[in-house]
């Protein structure tokens, strides 16, 4: 077994996000399962993945991709058993891959035994596991996430004739996390899964968990709950981490960190928004401006970067005008949009299948400061199915080869329990792992090489980051420096050539190109002049000369 206790593994991580249901069907029932994931660990290892983030696979009512939990301690029977999960953790560790799980404690399903007990008698202990009012408040849409699907945060339960609070869907009543008894239940959930050898959790909807709702109020600072959860994970594994989903303004990021005593990382929704604004405008300026507002990583923690996730591309951090510009370019038709603020498409269709722009985007994911999170299928350029409702459009089955059902499942197509893209330019006949693995210049092979090259250079994980100011607005240039050495990364956001002049007069560096080839390069005393082709990106190692 490889040593999995290497210090700072998280800073060096390449995370792969997947849903068991859509990844690989091993038991031939038309739905992905734990054994299917185990069978594909060699593939993930060869890709360079060091950590798998698994979206919920707990027993659920099946209404929200596993996020409507019915039993926190049980595997969905269709996906396998606890024994299968233990085997997954063991096999993954043998390949140097850590497992982190979703901690879904903002809400439960309305079929969870806690809620069923809560509505049986308002005087029992479980009733206060949730948030109630006798009458619906006048302001009943204060924190409504799905505002085009739901019309209120408060839903009446007629069995008990009271209104319960829900941030998301009405079938997901919010837990009263301000209740100390609920906090103890959450610690039991953490303890249960940590005992099985995982390396931590991605906490779903963190800001919503820590919000005072209805008449329920946290005692003291709600963010202190994160300290308790961090203590609970490191009690089992000192290398375990907590990462959070928090789509908030960057000025709020420090609240989630306390030198490792709260969260170890946050998904960087703010940077993600401005990355897509830059891609839409063929201009790097939005990213430069975004970094001016982002708190430095340093002791505050680490940011997790992503292109697309399992939900919509939420553009809430942009101004109304900026959001509309991105929507006009990447979601020109109303059915491509969702919740009045986002896009329900995968990356390649948004970029009109432009391979160069997809590669540029992946390059940014893998070279910007922080930890890259790759969504399953992103490495082969999977598309979406806009015929599916809401966010299901980006959750289609993984495409392994060009056999029936894309190699996802061997059942008859009509027996599939998960949708497979089987037509059009993104159908499994054209986009699949097997095909791209055998093509030297395929997207998959390019991403594989890029990941492995990233892992060889520790400056990405431990170096200081600095944006190099250049006069050309379509170019984005930055360095990662560690002990006088590091990497210089150049990106061209535009469909035209980009002439870039880099001023190195303050330091003397030796540059060596390790990825890509500039159209031209001229060196003069203290400056470097480079011409980048459209959507190109180049890596140089840099070494300070004495």
Secondary structure, DSSP 8 states (H G I E B T S, - for coil): ------TTTTTT--EEEE-HHHH--SSSSSS--HHHHHHTHHHHHHHT--EEEE---EEE-SSSTT-SEEEEEEE-TTT--HHHHHHHHHHHHHTT-EEEEEE--SB--TTSHHHHHHTT-TTSGGGGGB-EESS--SS--TT-SSTTT-S-SEEEETTTTEEEE-SS-TTS-BB-TTSHHHHHHHHHHHHHHHTTT--EEEETTHHHHTS-BTTB--SS-TTHHHHHHHHHHHTT-TT-EEEE-----GGGGGGG-STTSS-SEEE-HHHHHHHHHHHHHT-SHHHHHHHHHS---GGG-EEEEES--SS-EE-TTS-HHHHHHHHHHH--SGGGEETTTEE---HHHHTTT-HHHHHHHHHHHHHSSSEEEEETTGGGT----TTS-GGGGG-------SSGGGGS--S-GGG-SS----SSTTSTTTS-HHHHHT-TTSHHHHHHHHHHHHHH-THHHHSEEEEE--S-TTEEEEEEEETTEEEEEEEE-SSS-EEEEEE-TTS-EEEEEEE---SEEEEETTEEEEEE-TT-EEEEEEEE--
